[in-house]
Amino acid sequence: MNTESNDQQLSELLATWPVESAPLSVDVDHVNHFYGVGEMRKQVLFDNVLKIRPGEIVIMTGPSGSGKTTLLTLIGTLRSVQEGSLKVLGQELLGISATATTELRKRIGFIFQAHNLFASLTAFQNVRMATELLGIPDEKANPRIEATLKRLGLGARIHYRPKALSGGQKQRVAVARGLIHEPGLILADEPTAALDAESGREVVTIFQELAKEQQCTIVIVTHDNRILDVADRIVSMVDGRIVSNVLIRRNTLLSQFLTQLDLFKVLNTTILSKIADKFDLRKFAPGSEIIKQGDAGTEFFVIGAGNVAIEIDGRQVNTLGQGSFFGEVALIRDQPRNATVRALTSVSCFVLEKDDFQSVIQSSSSFEEELRKAIFTRQ
């Protein structure tokens, strides 16, 4: 990779890293769900936690019966929340009123495997129904409907009724219907399952544009491996539990950045991917104290952007810039911080908690060796 490409990837990584304080589009907090009553009551979701931010494309995977569609329908207000908290576009769903539910659904786009088109209406009219329900005037809605259907390969069948359309064509009409009002959240259950490769790619391209341009959040339940590359986050469910929740694009970019650093080059891809998932991002203003001499060491820092000063007993002894790391000595020796680190400019640091840092050392003797070499050279 050339330097320009590296800088571009790092800039993208820093710009797109989720901000912890940003409002969430979907906030699932310890949600349980049950089917049936009495002796037939069966738990199908177990203590699930999931936070999704505006503009994210999330793909949910897992075997049939793992709870993906149940969780999706809870998020979409198609089932009532029984236990836990579930907020969608800022609205709490536990105990939500019928009126509030109706209003919230207007801000959500639904695309399900069963396309549920009206047999008596044309493709255009099926999509137009969605805009009519939302009160979008014809002069605004009609050109958008026509353009969307054409883009999805239905230009020659805009005025065909469902019986004259193939299964894939019906699905594309359903996709258009779910997208047409430019919702804040799109929930899609197997949206590309009935589509060929070209049509499926066009659908996910539209998803990407909505996510980027309008900060639309998109949650997709799928078994279609062809579209995994569009995901910002992949969530895996097994037996009603979220067992994996990984920010794919972020971790890919972070791994690429780390592999350019001598310290991390010695790690294999598996270990690197695992620790990339553990890093947090912290930003510091010029002059701010990042770590303080004498404090307990609890974190390891890698500088993503900016410059810092190393101070011992109030005297500056060194400066560090992009790609440098600090905070490791206290973690290795289990001693207080031996120096203060202060931001000289605006600084972005990738931060690894103590337990995660030590697990990397334990899993790779070459990493520990490289780390000790770096410490010796710097002293």
C-alpha positions as CSV (number, residue, x, y, z in Angstrom):
1,M,0.0,0.0,0.0
2,N,1.2,3.5,-0.7
3,T,1.3,6.3,1.9
4,E,-1.6,8.2,0.2
5,S,-3.8,5.1,0.3
6,N,-2.8,4.4,4.0
7,D,-3.7,8.0,5.0
8,Q,-7.0,7.8,3.1
9,Q,-7.9,4.5,4.9
10,L,-7.0,5.9,8.3
11,S,-9.0,9.1,7.6
12,E,-12.0,7.0,6.7
13,L,-11.5,4.9,9.9
14,L,-11.4,7.9,12.2
15,A,-14.3,9.6,10.4
16,T,-16.6,6.6,10.5
17,W,-15.8,5.3,13.9
18,P,-19.0,5.2,16.0
19,V,-19.3,8.0,18.5
20,E,-20.4,6.5,21.8
21,S,-22.5,9.5,22.7
22,A,-24.3,9.7,19.4
23,P,-28.1,9.0,19.3
24,L,-28.9,5.4,18.5
25,S,-31.3,4.3,15.8
26,V,-31.9,1.0,17.5
27,D,-31.1,0.2,21.2
28,V,-31.9,-3.3,22.3
29,D,-31.3,-3.6,26.1
30,H,-31.6,-7.0,27.7
31,V,-34.6,-8.1,25.7
32,N,-36.3,-11.4,26.3
33,H,-39.2,-12.8,24.4
34,F,-41.6,-15.8,24.8
35,Y,-44.1,-17.6,22.6
36,G,-47.2,-19.3,24.0
37,V,-48.8,-19.2,27.5
38,G,-48.9,-21.3,30.6
39,E,-47.2,-24.7,30.2
40,M,-46.7,-24.0,26.5
41,R,-44.8,-20.8,27.2
42,K,-41.3,-21.0,25.6
43,Q,-38.5,-18.5,25.7
44,V,-37.1,-17.7,22.2
45,L,-34.9,-14.6,22.9
46,F,-32.5,-14.4,25.8
47,D,-31.2,-11.2,27.3
48,N,-30.1,-9.7,24.0
49,V,-28.2,-6.4,23.8
50,L,-27.6,-4.5,20.5
51,K,-26.9,-0.9,19.7
52,I,-27.1,0.3,16.1
53,R,-26.2,3.9,15.0
54,P,-27.5,6.0,12.2
55,G,-26.1,5.1,8.8
56,E,-25.1,1.6,9.7
57,I,-25.8,-1.4,7.5
58,V,-26.3,-4.4,9.9
59,I,-26.5,-8.0,8.6
60,M,-28.0,-10.5,11.0
61,T,-27.1,-14.1,10.4
62,G,-27.6,-17.5,12.1
63,P,-29.3,-20.8,11.6
64,S,-33.1,-21.1,11.0
65,G,-34.9,-20.7,14.3
66,S,-32.1,-18.7,16.0
67,G,-34.4,-15.7,16.7
68,K,-33.3,-13.3,13.9
69,T,-36.8,-12.7,12.5
70,T,-38.3,-12.5,15.9
71,L,-35.9,-9.8,16.9
72,L,-36.4,-8.0,13.6
73,T,-40.2,-7.9,14.0
74,L,-39.8,-6.6,17.6
75,I,-37.7,-3.8,16.3
76,G,-40.3,-3.1,13.6
77,T,-43.2,-3.0,16.2
78,L,-44.8,-6.0,14.6
79,R,-44.6,-7.8,17.9
80,S,-44.9,-6.3,21.4
81,V,-41.9,-6.0,23.6
82,Q,-42.4,-8.2,26.7
83,E,-39.2,-7.8,28.8
84,G,-36.3,-5.4,28.6
85,S,-36.0,-2.1,26.8
86,L,-36.1,-1.6,23.1
87,K,-35.8,1.9,21.6
88,V,-36.3,2.6,17.9
89,L,-35.5,6.0,16.4
90,G,-35.6,7.4,20.0
91,Q,-39.0,5.8,20.8
92,E,-39.3,3.3,23.7
93,L,-41.3,0.3,22.5
94,L,-42.0,-1.3,25.9
95,G,-45.6,-0.3,26.6
96,I,-45.9,1.9,23.5
97,S,-49.4,3.2,22.6
98,A,-51.2,2.2,19.4
99,T,-51.1,5.9,18.2
100,A,-47.3,6.1,18.8
101,T,-46.8,2.8,17.1
102,T,-48.7,4.0,14.0
103,E,-46.6,7.1,13.8
104,L,-43.3,5.2,14.3
105,R,-44.1,2.8,11.5
106,K,-44.3,5.7,9.1
107,R,-40.6,6.2,9.6
108,I,-39.7,2.6,9.0
109,G,-39.4,0.7,5.6
110,F,-40.3,-2.9,5.7
111,I,-39.1,-5.4,3.1
112,F,-40.0,-9.0,3.8
113,Q,-39.5,-12.3,1.9
114,A,-43.3,-12.6,1.4
115,H,-43.8,-9.6,-0.9
116,N,-47.5,-9.3,-0.1
117,L,-48.4,-7.4,-3.2
118,F,-52.0,-6.5,-4.1
119,A,-53.0,-8.7,-7.0
120,S,-55.4,-6.1,-8.5
121,L,-52.8,-3.3,-8.6
122,T,-49.9,-2.8,-11.0
123,A,-46.3,-2.6,-9.8
124,F,-46.5,1.2,-9.9
125,Q,-49.8,1.2,-7.9
126,N,-48.5,-1.2,-5.3
127,V,-45.6,1.2,-4.6
128,R,-47.8,4.2,-4.8
129,M,-50.0,2.8,-2.0
130,A,-47.1,3.3,0.4
131,T,-46.7,7.0,-0.5
132,E,-50.4,7.6,-0.3
133,L,-50.6,6.2,3.2
134,L,-47.9,8.7,4.2
135,G,-49.6,11.6,2.4
136,I,-46.8,12.2,-0.1
137,P,-48.4,14.1,-3.0
138,D,-48.5,12.6,-6.5
139,E,-46.2,15.2,-8.1
140,K,-43.4,14.3,-5.7
141,A,-44.1,10.6,-5.4
142,N,-44.7,9.5,-9.1
143,P,-41.3,10.5,-10.6
144,R,-39.6,8.8,-7.6
145,I,-41.6,5.6,-8.0
146,E,-40.9,5.4,-11.7
147,A,-37.2,6.0,-11.3
148,T,-36.9,3.5,-8.5
149,L,-38.7,0.7,-10.4
150,K,-36.6,1.4,-13.5
151,R,-33.4,1.2,-11.5
152,L,-34.5,-2.2,-10.1
153,G,-34.9,-3.5,-13.7
154,L,-38.7,-3.1,-13.9
155,G,-38.9,-0.3,-16.5
156,A,-40.7,-2.5,-18.9
157,R,-43.1,-3.9,-16.3
158,I,-44.1,-0.8,-14.3
159,H,-47.7,-1.3,-15.2
160,Y,-47.9,-5.1,-14.9
161,R,-49.9,-6.8,-12.2
162,P,-48.2,-9.3,-9.9
163,K,-49.6,-12.4,-11.9
164,A,-47.6,-11.2,-14.9
165,L,-44.4,-10.9,-12.8
166,S,-41.8,-13.5,-11.8
167,G,-41.0,-14.2,-8.2
168,G,-37.9,-12.1,-8.4
169,Q,-39.7,-9.2,-10.1
170,K,-42.4,-9.2,-7.4
171,Q,-39.6,-9.1,-4.8
172,R,-38.1,-6.0,-6.5
173,V,-41.5,-4.3,-6.4
174,A,-41.6,-5.0,-2.6
175,V,-38.1,-3.6,-2.3
176,A,-39.2,-0.4,-4.1
177,R,-42.2,-0.1,-1.8
178,G,-40.0,-0.4,1.3
179,L,-37.6,2.3,0.1
180,I,-39.8,4.8,-1.6
181,H,-40.6,7.1,1.4
182,E,-36.9,7.4,2.3
183,P,-37.4,6.0,5.9
184,G,-35.0,6.5,8.8
185,L,-34.8,2.7,9.3
186,I,-35.2,-0.1,6.9
187,L,-35.9,-3.7,8.1
188,A,-35.3,-6.3,5.5
189,D,-35.9,-10.1,5.9
190,E,-34.1,-12.0,3.1
191,P,-34.5,-9.1,0.6
192,T,-32.3,-10.7,-2.1
193,A,-33.1,-14.3,-1.6
194,A,-35.3,-14.4,-4.8
195,L,-33.1,-12.2,-6.8
196,D,-30.3,-13.0,-9.3
197,A,-26.8,-11.6,-8.7
198,E,-27.3,-8.4,-10.7
199,S,-30.6,-7.5,-9.2
200,G,-29.4,-8.3,-5.7
201,R,-26.4,-6.1,-6.1
202,E,-28.5,-3.2,-7.3
203,V,-30.7,-3.5,-4.2
204,V,-27.8,-3.5,-1.8
205,T,-26.2,-0.6,-3.8
206,I,-29.4,1.4,-3.1
207,F,-29.1,0.4,0.6
208,Q,-25.5,1.7,0.7
209,E,-26.5,5.1,-0.9
210,L,-29.4,5.5,1.6
211,A,-27.1,4.7,4.5
212,K,-24.4,7.1,3.3
213,E,-26.4,10.0,2.0
214,Q,-29.4,10.0,4.4
215,Q,-27.9,8.3,7.4
216,C,-30.6,5.7,7.0
217,T,-30.1,2.6,9.3
218,I,-30.6,-0.7,7.6
219,V,-31.0,-4.1,9.3
220,I,-31.0,-7.1,7.1
221,V,-31.7,-10.7,8.0
222,T,-30.1,-12.9,5.4
223,H,-28.4,-16.2,4.5
224,D,-27.2,-14.6,1.2
225,N,-23.4,-14.7,1.4
226,R,-23.2,-12.5,-1.8
227,I,-24.1,-9.4,0.1
228,L,-22.0,-9.7,3.3
229,D,-19.5,-7.2,1.9
230,V,-21.9,-4.3,2.3
231,A,-22.2,-4.8,6.1
232,D,-20.8,-2.3,8.5
233,R,-21.7,-4.8,11.3
234,I,-22.4,-8.5,11.2
235,V,-24.5,-9.9,14.1
236,S,-24.7,-13.6,14.6
237,M,-27.5,-15.3,16.5
238,V,-27.7,-18.8,17.9
239,D,-30.6,-20.3,20.0
240,G,-32.1,-16.9,20.7
241,R,-28.9,-15.2,21.7
242,I,-26.6,-12.7,20.0
243,V,-23.3,-14.6,20.1
244,S,-21.2,-12.3,17.9
245,N,-21.5,-8.6,17.1
246,V,-18.6,-7.3,14.9
247,L,-18.0,-4.0,13.2
248,I,-16.6,-5.5,10.0
249,R,-15.6,-2.4,8.0
250,R,-14.1,-0.6,11.0
251,N,-12.1,-3.7,12.1
252,T,-10.9,-4.3,8.5
253,L,-9.6,-0.7,8.3
254,L,-8.1,-0.9,11.8
255,S,-6.4,-4.2,11.0
256,Q,-4.9,-2.7,7.8
257,F,-3.6,0.3,9.9
258,L,-2.1,-2.0,12.6
259,T,-0.3,-4.2,10.1
260,Q,1.7,-1.2,8.9
261,L,3.2,-0.9,12.4
262,D,6.3,-3.0,13.2
263,L,4.8,-4.0,16.6
264,F,1.7,-5.6,15.1
265,K,3.2,-7.1,12.0
266,V,4.2,-10.2,14.0
267,L,0.5,-11.1,14.8
268,N,-1.3,-13.5,12.6
269,T,-4.6,-12.5,10.9
270,T,-6.8,-14.3,13.5
271,I,-5.3,-12.6,16.5
272,L,-5.2,-9.2,14.8
273,S,-8.8,-9.5,13.9
274,K,-9.8,-10.3,17.4
275,I,-7.9,-7.5,19.0
276,A,-9.1,-5.0,16.4
277,D,-12.6,-5.7,17.7
278,K,-11.5,-4.8,21.2
279,F,-10.0,-1.4,20.5
280,D,-11.9,1.8,21.4
281,L,-11.3,5.3,20.0
282,R,-10.5,8.3,22.2
283,K,-10.0,11.9,21.1
284,F,-8.1,14.5,23.0
285,A,-7.9,18.2,22.7
286,P,-4.5,20.0,22.5
287,G,-2.9,20.3,26.0
288,S,-5.1,17.6,27.6
289,E,-3.6,15.0,29.8
290,I,-4.0,11.5,28.3
291,I,-2.3,9.5,31.1
292,K,-0.7,10.8,34.3
293,Q,2.5,9.8,36.0
294,G,1.9,7.8,39.1
295,D,-1.6,6.6,38.2
296,A,-2.4,3.0,37.9
297,G,-2.0,1.6,34.4
298,T,-5.2,0.2,32.9
299,E,-5.0,0.9,29.1
300,F,-2.6,0.6,26.1
301,F,-2.6,3.4,23.5
302,V,-1.8,3.5,19.8
303,I,-1.7,7.0,18.2
304,G,-3.9,7.2,15.1
305,A,-3.5,10.9,14.5
306,G,-1.7,13.8,16.1
307,N,1.3,14.2,18.4
308,V,1.9,13.8,22.1
309,A,4.6,14.8,24.6
310,I,6.1,12.4,27.1
311,E,6.8,14.1,30.4
312,I,8.7,12.8,33.5
313,D,8.5,14.8,36.7
314,G,7.1,17.7,34.7
315,R,9.9,17.8,32.1
316,Q,9.3,16.9,28.5
317,V,11.6,14.0,27.4
318,N,10.2,12.9,24.1
319,T,7.4,13.3,21.6
320,L,5.4,10.6,19.7
321,G,3.3,10.7,16.6
322,Q,1.1,8.6,14.4
323,G,1.7,4.9,14.7
324,S,3.5,5.2,18.0
325,F,2.3,3.5,21.2
326,F,2.5,4.2,24.9
327,G,1.1,3.0,28.2
328,E,2.5,-0.6,27.9
329,V,5.2,-0.4,30.6
330,A,2.8,-0.1,33.5
331,L,0.7,-2.9,32.1
332,I,3.7,-5.3,31.7
333,R,5.3,-4.5,35.0
334,D,2.0,-4.0,36.9
335,Q,3.4,-0.7,38.2
336,P,2.1,2.9,38.3
337,R,2.5,5.0,35.2
338,N,6.2,6.1,34.8
339,A,5.4,9.2,32.7
340,T,2.7,11.7,31.8
341,V,1.5,11.8,28.2
342,R,0.0,15.1,27.0
343,A,-1.6,16.0,23.7
344,L,0.4,18.5,21.7
345,T,-2.2,18.7,18.9
346,S,-5.7,17.2,18.5
347,V,-5.0,13.5,19.1
348,S,-6.9,10.3,18.2
349,C,-5.8,7.2,20.0
350,F,-6.9,3.6,19.6
351,V,-7.2,2.2,23.2
352,L,-7.0,-1.4,24.4
353,E,-8.0,-2.3,28.0
354,K,-5.5,-4.0,30.2
355,D,-7.1,-7.5,30.1
356,D,-7.3,-7.4,26.3
357,F,-3.8,-6.2,26.0
358,Q,-2.5,-9.0,28.3
359,S,-4.4,-11.6,26.3
360,V,-2.6,-10.5,23.2
361,I,0.8,-11.0,24.9
362,Q,-0.3,-14.4,26.2
363,S,-1.4,-15.5,22.7
364,S,1.7,-14.4,20.9
365,S,5.3,-14.7,22.2
366,S,6.6,-12.9,19.1
367,F,4.4,-9.9,20.0
368,E,5.8,-9.8,23.5
369,E,9.3,-10.1,22.2
370,E,8.7,-7.2,19.7
371,L,7.2,-5.1,22.5
372,R,10.1,-5.6,24.8
373,K,12.5,-4.7,22.0
374,A,10.6,-1.5,21.4
375,I,10.6,-0.6,25.1
376,F,14.4,-1.2,25.3
377,T,15.0,0.9,22.1
378,R,12.9,3.8,23.4
379,Q,14.6,4.0,26.8
